[in-house]
Amino acid sequence: MSPVPFKANAARRHRIPKQRHRVTNWAEYDASLRQRGSLTVWLTEEAIAAWRAEPRTTRGGQPHYSALAIATALTLRSVFRLALRQTEGLIGSILRLLGRDLAVPDHSTLSRRAETLEVPRLQSRTGPIHLLVDSTGLRLCGPGEWLIEKHGTQRRRAWRKLHIGVDAETGEILTSELTRSDVDDGSQVEPLLDQITDPLASFIGDGAYDQADIYRTVAERHPDADVIIPPRSTAVLSEMAESAPTQRDRHLQSMAEHGRVGWQKRSGYTRRALVESVISRFKRVIGDALRSRTARRRTTEVAIAVHALNRMLELGCPKSVRIA
């Protein structure tokens, strides 16, 4: 049996029929998809009312625009995939159509304020969280694929790694970290957990998280949480497996008894496919590249994108049932 669960039937996978599903709330989901393109969803009355910054009480220059106004502008940029100058033009035209006598932040202001903007993080509303973690690559600005294929490139393509934690019940991204491409996935578990205040019911990740430090970190913060990570193919039981088995020991014992695929179903590891869907949605809706030039601005860009995706889920998401 292959050590990688989803390749267990690779030799005969072409004969396994693809599952078919039917969306049961199509009318509501269809309406939510249309709402994603509505400007009133992203430029709200609350944002317009708080457009101007509050008077500063400490020494220093007085900002013209509130943090909410800057976040709204950057959200429009992310959702509609605009450059900063086009974002400036879009906001100006909207305010003129609304008849609001408000100043428009120019592209330089948007870029500069993105360096220090604090984006509030979403907190789970479902109680104990089943947290799904994974990472993906986001390329930096550079030559397009066609240009590289035709002329080649003299330097390696640069990219950054995005680590996310997803609520398995809602599909919302609760936590995220942007790092260099050479950073290990396991090293970011602690920063991801730092962003979550609610208790964990389970922590689910792929084999890259099979590290003793990760089991220890989760246990210290959330003693009652189940850690569901597939052990490596060369993993062995600990010395205390007979008298006081660890969670990892119990996974190995279950695999020995039921097989790796059987362990997947019994442990709930199959839920991890949901985080792959979230990553796919991120790249299809937001894009697979970062456009900002500095590390702080890239972090803000990712936080704004995460906030926009979560807002889209609030508008509506499909509910499907398997039919074949």
LOBA-813951 format. One line per field, with one value per residue (C-alpha): z, x, y. Coordinates in steps of 0.25 Angstrom, whole numbers. Last residue first. Layout:
BEGIN
Z c(Z ...)
X c(X ...)
Y c(Y ...)
REM end
This chain:
BEGIN
Z c(-30 -24 -13 -6 -8 0 -7 0 3 6 18 9 1 14 17 4 5 19 14 2 12 21 8 4 18 19 5 9 21 13 2 -13 -13 -25 -19 -29 -30 -31 -23 -28 -34 -25 -12 -17 -19 -5 1 -7 -2 12 10 6 21 25 21 33 41 49 45 30 29 37 27 16 24 27 38 48 45 42 55 63 56 59 74 75 69 80 90 96 111 115 101 93 104 96 84 72 59 47 34 25 32 42 37 45 53 66 75 84 99 103 95 97 102 94 81 84 88 76 67 74 72 57 46 41 27 27 25 35 45 58 66 76 77 88 83 84 70 65 74 68 54 60 67 55 46 49 44 30 28 23 10 2 11 20 20 32 32 43 43 28 27 22 32 39 36 41 32 37 26 23 10 5 -4 -18 -26 -40 -42 -50 -64 -70 -84 -96 -101 -89 -79 -87 -88 -73 -69 -65 -50 -38 -27 -27 -17 -11 -3 12 20 33 36 50 55 65 78 77 64 63 59 60 48 48 48 38 44 33 35 21 14 18 8 -4 -2 0 -13 -21 -17 -6 -11 -3 0 -5 -7 -19 -19 -34 -30 -19 -28 -39 -29 -23 -37 -41 -28 -30 -45 -39 -29 -39 -40 -37 -35 -21 -17 -21 -15 -2 -3 -4 8 16 14 17 30 34 34 23 24 34 44 45 58 73 80 80 65 60 55 40 30 23 35 29 16 22 30 17 11 -1 -2 -2 -9 -20 -24 -31 -20 -19 -32 -26 -14 -22 -29 -16 -11 -23 -24 -10 -12 -20 -26 -26 -34 -30 -41 -45 -41 -53 -56 -42 -44 -42 -33 -23 -11 -17 -8 5 2 8 -4 0)
X c(-95 -105 -96 -102 -98 -99 -93 -88 -95 -92 -84 -75 -72 -69 -59 -52 -51 -45 -35 -31 -29 -20 -12 -10 -7 4 9 10 18 28 30 27 12 6 5 2 -8 -21 -32 -44 -37 -25 -33 -44 -33 -27 -41 -43 -30 -34 -47 -39 -34 -48 -43 -35 -47 -40 -49 -49 -34 -31 -38 -29 -17 -20 -30 -22 -8 -14 -21 -9 -1 -11 -12 3 2 -8 1 1 2 4 7 12 21 34 28 22 29 29 35 23 21 10 -3 -7 -20 -17 -29 -31 -34 -21 -22 -10 0 -5 -4 10 14 8 15 28 28 27 17 13 18 9 -4 -11 -23 -24 -37 -47 -39 -43 -46 -35 -28 -17 -6 -10 -5 8 10 8 17 30 23 21 36 41 48 38 38 26 12 3 -12 -22 -38 -40 -55 -59 -71 -70 -55 -50 -38 -24 -14 0 4 18 25 30 42 45 59 68 72 59 55 51 39 35 38 30 18 18 18 30 31 22 23 18 8 11 2 1 -8 -16 -30 -35 -48 -52 -59 -71 -77 -75 -60 -52 -49 -37 -37 -27 -17 -11 4 10 -4 -4 8 2 -12 -6 3 -10 -18 -28 -41 -46 -61 -72 -82 -92 -93 -89 -77 -73 -73 -65 -54 -54 -52 -41 -33 -34 -29 -17 -15 -16 -29 -32 -47 -47 -33 -34 -48 -42 -31 -41 -49 -37 -32 -46 -47 -33 -38 -34 -27 -16 -12 3 10 8 -3 -18 -21 -34 -42 -40 -50 -57 -65 -79 -74 -69 -82 -90 -83 -73 -71 -85 -90 -81 -89 -80 -80 -95 -97 -90 -99 -112 -107 -105 -119 -125 -116 -119 -118 -106 -105 -93 -86 -74 -64 -65 -53 -47 -36 -32 -27 -12 -14 -23 -15 -11 -19 -14 1 9 5 0)
Y c(37 47 53 65 79 92 104 116 130 144 140 132 144 152 141 142 157 156 146 156 167 159 154 169 173 163 167 181 177 169 180 181 178 170 156 145 133 141 146 137 125 125 127 117 106 109 107 94 89 93 84 72 72 66 52 52 49 38 26 30 33 21 12 18 15 1 -4 -11 -6 8 8 5 16 26 21 23 37 41 36 22 20 5 -2 10 15 12 19 12 13 23 19 22 36 38 44 56 57 64 63 75 73 79 92 101 91 79 87 91 77 70 80 78 63 66 60 74 71 58 66 74 73 80 76 81 94 105 119 130 127 136 130 116 121 126 113 104 112 104 92 97 99 112 112 120 132 134 139 134 132 129 128 125 121 108 108 95 91 105 108 110 116 117 125 122 133 133 137 131 127 136 137 134 128 136 129 120 131 142 132 129 144 152 156 160 150 136 131 117 108 104 95 95 90 94 87 98 98 107 110 126 125 138 147 155 170 177 186 195 199 197 198 212 215 208 214 228 226 222 234 234 240 253 252 261 250 250 235 235 244 235 223 230 234 220 214 224 221 206 208 215 204 193 185 171 173 167 171 185 187 181 191 203 197 195 210 215 206 211 225 235 249 245 256 257 255 258 251 253 251 255 243 240 243 232 227 230 225 212 210 212 201 200 185 180 193 190 178 167 158 160 152 140 141 141 128 122 125 120 107 103 88 87 73 64 54 45 41 27 18 11 22 20 6 8 20 13 17 30 38 32 34 23 14 0)
REM end
